Each structure stands twice: as C-alpha cells, then as structure tokens.
C-alpha cells in the first residue's frame, strides 16, 4: 500500500474539521476524494503533507508513519502536492520553474525519472512557453506548470488538489487526458475534486466526504450505479 490514512482528526484552532477520516491508495491507482466545497478535501491533503498535522490517527506512506513529520521530510520521502491555488514563481521562466524542482528518482524506482524533455512531451504547451515568465501564463497553463513542476521532483505519490478548479472546459479536458497518461504510466495519484464528472473519468476508486466524515467509498463503476448517492452528496 502506498498511502494508508487511518482515523485522522484534524483541527484548525478549536474547529474540528476531519472526524476519523480513513482512506488508502494502492500502487499505480488513481483515487479521487469527492464532495462539495468545504467538506474537508483540502484539509485531508494538508493533513497528509504535514501542513496541518492531525491531532490523532495515523498517516503511513510506503508503510512508514509520516504523521508528525515536517512537510519537507514528507516531500523528500516521495509525496508531491499540487495545491489548488497553483503556486508558481511568476518572476521565473517556465523552464526555471521546472529546473528549480529537480529531484533525482529514488534508486528503488526502476523507471526513467522526470526531465524537462519528458515534461514537454506530456505538456507540449510548456515547451512552447519555455522562456516565458511564469506570471504571464494563463490559468490553465499555470495549472499545467504546477503539475509539471511537482513531477520534476519524481514523487511516488502525486496529490492533486482540485486540478480543474476555475478552468475552461477545453483546458479541463486536456488536464484530464494528461492525468490519464500518468495513470497509464503507473503513477499513483490521489486527487480531490468538486467537479465530480471530471474525477469519475480519470479515477479507479472514490471516497466521498461530507462534513469531515467519509460517507461512502468504493469503485467508480459501483458509484455510477448508485444515482441516489451521486445526487445526495455530489449533486449530479
């Protein structure tokens, strides 16, 4: 198992946000965390990355407990986060944004690590924008750059927080196709999405969050066969 989250409880000050959340992601799997805005999806990601550490529970990555570790330690262990607010370096070029994140692939990974050239194959628009300042990119291009920069760190687990948020339909479709390429290559992915239709197209399994609780989990095919759950919790 790549990621095992068990019974985590996370707070912002006195506000209890996550209530005993548990989830798991296997090697090479794409799992989506679904739910309306404000149900705790981003907090779950922040809990995994150590940005908002859970007060209780367990977070294991590749069998090792990472709850209580610093975010940079979790990153070095092999967890890459693509945040929902697309944090890039606006005063660096596209290539510089990529090169600043270079991290060698772990020795146990017997696949080719990510390079600028490999990223350009996945995101051709970034090759065309190679010398352009990051701050001049469109929202969709910045999202692609954020994903690409995270890949340059050669993560074992990729966390995608709301990758389609605020993007035009054509860009959403392109990012969906790129996620499917990563999935085909065996990348292990956990993504959170309010756009459930998008998430269902690229994922193997789903967890549904409601008010900080996991209310449903299962295969995508099973979820699609339960219209009452999709309507009650996802609004589709």
N, C-alpha and C positions, 0 to 999 in steps of 0.2 A: 504494500500500500504506500503510495507517495505521500498522501496527506490524510491524517486522522484527527478530526476535531471532536472532542467528547465533552459534553455538558459544560460549555463555557458560559460564564456570566460576566457581562461587561457593562461598565458604568461610565457615564460622563458626570463627574462630580457625584451628586446624590441621585441622579437619574439612572434608573436601571433600564438598560437598552436591550441586551440579549439575555434570554432566560433559558439556560440549559441547552444551548444550540449544539447539535452534533451533526457532522457530515463527514464523508470520506470521498477521496478521489484516487482511483487506481491508475497505474502506469498506462500512458497512452490514451487516457479517457478525456472527453470533454464534458464537464458537468456544469450546469447552469443553476444559479441561485436566483429565483424569481420572486416577485412581489411588487406591490405598489410602492410609490415613493414614501420613504420614511419608515419602512418596516424593519430596517436593520441590516440591509445588504452591505453597504459601505462599512458599517461598524464591524461586520464579520470579517471583511478583508483587513481592516485596520487591526483587528484582534490577532489575525494570523501573522501579520507583518510586525507585530510588536509596537505599532504606533499608538494604539490604545490597548494596553495589555489587559487580558481578562483577569478578574479578581479570583476566579476559581475555574476548575476544569483543566483539560489537557489539550495541547496542540502538538502533534507529532508530525515531523517531516522526515521521510525515509526511515521511520522507526525511532527517531531521536526526538526527545522532548525539546521544543523550542519556546514554549511559554516562559516568559521571564527573560528571554534573550533580547539584546538590543536589535533594532531594525537592520543595522549594517551587518550584524552577525547572521541574521536570517537571510539577508541578501547573499552574503558570501557562501552560505550553505547551499544556495541554489534556488531561492524563491524570488521571482521577478514580478513586481507590481506595476501595472499600467493604471495610473489613477484616473478618476473620472474628470478631473479638471485639466488634463493634458499639459502637465508642467514640462515645458521645454525651455531651452536657453535662447531667448529671442535675439540676443546680440552675437550669437554664433551662427555659422553657416550650417546647412543641413548636414554636410559631411562632418563638420566639427562636433555637432550634436551626437552623431553616431560614434565617432572615434573616441570621444571622452568617456564612453560607457564600455569600451572593450574590456572583456574579461575572458581569459582562456577557458575552454571547455574542460570540465573535470576529467581526470585521467580515466575514470571508470566508464565514461561515455564514449562509446566506440563509433561515434558518428562525427561527421565534419562539423566543426564549430561555426558559429555565425560570423560572417565577414561583411564588409561594406558591399562587396560584389554580390554575395548571396542575398543580402537585404534588397539590393536593387532588382534582383530577379523577382522577389515577392512583391515589391512596391516600385514599379517602374517610374512612377511619378517622382519619387525621391531622387532617382538618377537624373531626371530632367531638371530638378531643383537643387542639384548638388552644391552649387556655390552660392545659393540664395540664403539671405538671412532668415533664421527660423521665425522671427516675428512677422515676416511678410507673407507667410503661408496661410492658406485658407484653413478653416476649422477642420475640414476633412483631412487635409494634408498634414496638419499638426497632429491629428489623431494617429495617422499612419506613422509619422515620425516618432511619436511616443512609443508605439508598439515596437517599431524597428529598433529604437534605442534600447529598449528593455531586452530584446532578443540578442543584442550585441553583448549582453552580459552572460549569455549562454545558460539560461535558467533551466533547472529540471522541472520546475512548475511555474506556469505563467498565470498570473492573476489579472483578469481583465475586468475592470470596474466600469460598468455602463459604457461599453465601447461605441454604441450607436447614438448616444445622447446628443441631441441638438444638431444632428447631421441630416443633410438632404437625402432623400430616398435612394438616389443613384450611388451616393457615397456609402450609405449603409449596405447596399447590395455588394459593393466592391469589398468592403471590410469583411462581410460575411463570407465571400469567396476566398479571401486571404486566410480567414480562420479555418476554413475547410481544408486549405492546402496544408496549414500547420498540423491540423488533425491527421491528415493523410500521412504526413511525415513522422507521426508518432509523438508529437508534442503533447504533454499533459497540461490541460487547461481547466481552470475554474473561472467562470465568468458570471458576473451579476448583471441583470438586465431588467429594466422596467418594460422594454419592448419585447414582450413575450413571443410574439410571432417570429421575430428575428432570432431569438435564443433557441427556440424549438427547432429551427432549421439547421443549426450547427452543433447541437449537443446530443450526447448519448443518454444522459440521465438528468433529472431535475430535482431540486429541493425548493419548496415554496415556503417563504417566510411571511408571517402575519403577526404584527405587534411583538416582534422579537422572539417568536416561537417558530419552530419548524412544524408546519401543519400538514405537510404531505411530502412524500419522496417516492421516486420510482423511475422507471424507464419512460422515455419520451412517448413511445407508442402507447403505453398504458395511460399516460396523462391525456393524450389526444382522444382516448376512448372514454374520458370522463368529462363531458361538457359542463356538468354542474360544478365541478372543481375549478375548471378554467373560467367559468363565468363568475363564481363567488369570490375567488381570490385574485384572478388576473384580469377580469373584466373583458374577456374575449369569448 
